[in-house]
Amino acid sequence: MSDVLKTKPFNTKVSIDKAKLNNKNIQKWILIADGKTFAWSNRLERVQVIRKGIPYDSIGSISKKINSPVKTVLNIVGVPQTTYNKKKGNHSLLNSRDSELVLRISEVIDYGIDTFNNEDEKFQRWLHKPNLSLGGSPPIKFFDTISGINEVKFCLSRIEYGNFA
C-alpha cells in the first residue's frame, strides 16, 4: 500500500492575480508641502524621497498634523526659526537627515491616527500626555531621533494590539 500525496500543479496566473490584489492594500504615505506631493509606500521609495530632499515647508505640514506650532517642530528637527523662514521663502530643500526625520514623523503620525480609529483629538491628547512606557515623557518628546520615533511607533503597536502602552 503506497499512499501517494497528490498535489495540484502550481498555477502562476492565480499567484499573480493574488499579488495584484494584495498590491492594492499596500500602505501609502503622503506628505504635501510647497505645493508638491511626496508619496512612498515602502522603505526603498522613502529612501528615494529622502535623497531628493523635501522642502522646508514640510515642517509646516508636520506642525498641522500634530496640531502644534511650527516652532515646536523646528525644535524637534533642530532648525533655527530664521533659517526656516529664509529657506522656506527660497523653496529650499531639507538635508537628508532632516528629510528623513520629517518623513518618519509623518509616518508615525499617520499610524497613530489610524491606531486611534481616525479620532484625531484622542491621538493628539495621547501624543502630548506623559506616557509610562516612555519613562513618563510625552511621545512627542521622542520625535527628535529615529530611535525615539521607533519607540513611539512601538507604543502605538502595543495599543493597536491591546497591550500596555
C-alpha positions as CSV (number, residue, x, y, z in Angstrom):
1,M,0.0,0.0,0.0
2,S,1.5,3.2,-1.0
3,D,-0.1,6.4,-0.1
4,V,0.8,8.9,-2.8
5,L,0.2,12.5,-1.9
6,K,-1.3,14.3,-4.9
7,T,-0.8,18.0,-5.2
8,K,-2.2,20.4,-7.7
9,P,0.4,21.9,-10.1
10,F,1.3,25.5,-9.3
11,N,-0.9,28.0,-11.1
12,T,1.2,31.1,-11.8
13,K,-1.9,33.1,-13.0
14,V,-3.7,32.6,-9.7
15,S,-0.5,33.7,-7.9
16,I,-0.1,36.8,-10.0
17,D,-3.8,37.7,-9.5
18,K,-3.4,37.3,-5.7
19,A,-0.3,39.6,-5.7
20,K,-2.2,42.3,-7.7
21,L,-5.0,42.2,-5.1
22,N,-2.5,42.5,-2.2
23,N,-0.8,45.4,-4.0
24,K,-3.9,47.4,-3.8
25,N,-3.9,47.2,0.0
26,I,-0.3,48.5,0.5
27,Q,0.0,51.4,2.9
28,K,0.9,54.6,1.1
29,W,2.2,57.6,2.9
30,I,1.7,61.1,1.5
31,L,3.2,64.4,2.6
32,I,2.1,67.6,0.8
33,A,4.5,70.5,1.1
34,D,5.3,73.6,-1.0
35,G,2.5,72.6,-3.5
36,K,4.1,69.2,-4.2
37,T,3.0,65.8,-3.2
38,F,5.6,63.3,-1.8
39,A,4.4,59.7,-1.7
40,W,6.1,56.5,-0.7
41,S,4.8,53.0,0.1
42,N,7.9,51.2,1.2
43,R,11.4,51.8,2.6
44,L,13.1,52.0,-0.8
45,E,10.7,54.6,-2.0
46,R,11.2,56.5,1.2
47,V,15.0,56.5,0.6
48,Q,14.5,57.9,-2.9
49,V,12.3,60.7,-1.5
50,I,14.9,61.4,1.3
51,R,17.7,61.6,-1.3
52,K,15.9,64.0,-3.5
53,G,15.0,66.1,-0.4
54,I,11.8,67.6,0.7
55,P,11.0,71.3,1.1
56,Y,11.3,73.3,4.3
57,D,7.6,73.9,4.0
58,S,7.1,70.2,5.1
59,I,7.9,71.3,8.6
60,G,4.7,73.4,8.5
61,S,2.8,70.4,7.2
62,I,4.0,68.3,10.2
63,S,3.0,71.1,12.6
64,K,-0.5,71.0,11.2
65,K,-0.6,67.2,11.5
66,I,0.4,67.2,15.2
67,N,-1.6,70.4,15.9
68,S,1.4,72.2,17.3
69,P,3.1,75.4,16.4
70,V,5.8,75.4,13.8
71,K,8.3,76.4,16.5
72,T,7.7,73.0,18.2
73,V,8.6,71.1,15.1
74,L,11.6,73.3,14.4
75,N,12.9,72.4,17.9
76,I,12.3,68.7,17.2
77,V,14.1,68.8,13.9
78,G,16.8,71.2,15.2
79,V,16.3,74.0,12.7
80,P,16.5,77.7,13.8
81,Q,13.5,79.8,13.1
82,T,15.5,82.3,11.0
83,T,16.9,79.5,8.8
84,Y,13.5,78.1,8.4
85,N,12.0,81.4,7.3
86,K,14.8,82.1,4.8
87,K,14.9,78.6,3.3
88,K,11.1,78.3,3.1
89,G,10.9,81.6,1.3
90,N,13.6,80.3,-1.2
91,H,11.8,77.0,-1.6
92,S,15.0,75.2,-0.4
93,L,15.2,71.5,0.4
94,L,16.0,70.0,3.8
95,N,19.2,67.9,4.1
96,S,18.8,64.2,4.1
97,R,18.9,63.8,7.9
98,D,16.1,66.3,8.4
99,S,14.1,65.0,5.4
100,E,14.3,61.5,7.0
101,L,13.1,62.8,10.4
102,V,10.2,64.7,8.8
103,L,9.1,61.6,6.7
104,R,9.4,59.3,9.7
105,I,7.4,61.7,11.9
106,S,4.8,61.9,9.2
107,E,4.6,58.1,9.1
108,V,4.2,57.7,12.8
109,I,1.6,60.4,13.0
110,D,-0.5,58.7,10.2
111,Y,0.0,55.4,12.1
112,G,-1.1,56.9,15.3
113,I,-4.2,58.5,13.9
114,D,-5.1,55.1,12.3
115,T,-4.4,53.4,15.6
116,F,-6.9,55.7,17.4
117,N,-9.5,54.9,14.7
118,N,-9.1,58.3,12.9
119,E,-10.1,60.1,16.1
120,D,-7.6,63.0,15.8
121,E,-8.3,64.6,19.1
122,K,-7.6,61.3,21.0
123,F,-4.4,60.8,19.2
124,Q,-3.4,64.5,19.9
125,R,-4.1,64.0,23.6
126,W,-2.1,60.8,23.7
127,L,0.8,62.5,21.8
128,H,1.2,65.3,24.4
129,K,0.4,63.3,27.6
130,P,3.1,61.7,29.8
131,N,3.4,58.0,29.0
132,L,4.6,55.4,31.5
133,S,6.0,53.1,28.8
134,L,8.2,56.0,27.7
135,G,9.6,56.8,31.1
136,G,6.8,59.3,31.9
137,S,7.6,61.6,28.9
138,P,5.1,62.5,26.3
139,P,5.6,60.7,23.0
140,I,6.1,64.0,21.1
141,K,9.4,64.4,23.0
142,F,10.8,61.4,21.2
143,F,10.4,62.7,17.7
144,D,13.9,64.2,17.6
145,T,15.6,60.9,16.8
146,I,14.9,57.9,14.6
147,S,15.2,55.6,17.6
148,G,12.7,57.7,19.5
149,I,10.3,57.7,16.7
150,N,10.7,53.9,16.6
151,E,9.8,53.7,20.4
152,V,6.7,55.8,19.8
153,K,5.7,53.5,16.9
154,F,6.3,50.5,19.2
155,C,4.0,52.1,21.8
156,L,1.3,52.6,19.2
157,S,1.7,49.0,18.1
158,R,1.1,47.8,21.6
159,I,-2.1,50.0,21.8
160,E,-3.3,48.6,18.5
161,Y,-3.0,45.0,19.7
162,G,-4.4,45.8,23.2
163,N,-1.2,45.7,25.3
164,F,0.0,48.2,27.9
165,A,1.3,51.4,26.3
